[in-house]
Amino acid sequence: MIQRLAVLALLLVGSVATAQTAPATAPAPALPRVALTTGSGRIVIEVDTVHAPLTAANFLRYVDQKRLDGTNFYRALNLKGAPGTGLIQGGTSGDPKRALKPVAHEPTSATGLSHTDGTISMARAAPGTAAGDFFIIVGNLSALDASPTDPGYAVFGHVVEGMDSVRAILAAPVSATAGQGAMKGQMIAQPVKLISARRVP
């Protein structure tokens, strides 16, 4: 009995020592950030390469190849009945000279992300057609997330600096006649210049 207790004591000491000397878990790598310099101020986005790797890589290709430089924020959707809620949309506006191959759709049901305040997501027609146009959410628009009957849109990051600039673009006057279909009345009368998009060192 005494011998058994001694062995147990040694095992416990060994396990405690092992626990104390176990290496610490390495910190998660920092996510890349991109600064958008616009006519309404600076917006910094943290790009989620972990949860939405395909969509994030697509956006970073546009940034690294300077394909977003000189484009515009051209749409401001203010949700009726919900003041301060909506989205701004910008990017290449389908310009074939700037467009890269469309990215495969990464639904929020797969990434675990959601269209909450400050998130950035890809504009698209059918799933799998997203290219160089994106939108930034103001408020909560989780209705744009994927559901069993709707693939939704692909969130790939969030604003970490410059939501005041996002809100200023959202408040820009819109044309009552410009735009087609559901976008009619949402096109910014004088689009806000996206001067440059650069990774933040």
Disulfide bonds with the S-S distance in Angstrom:
none
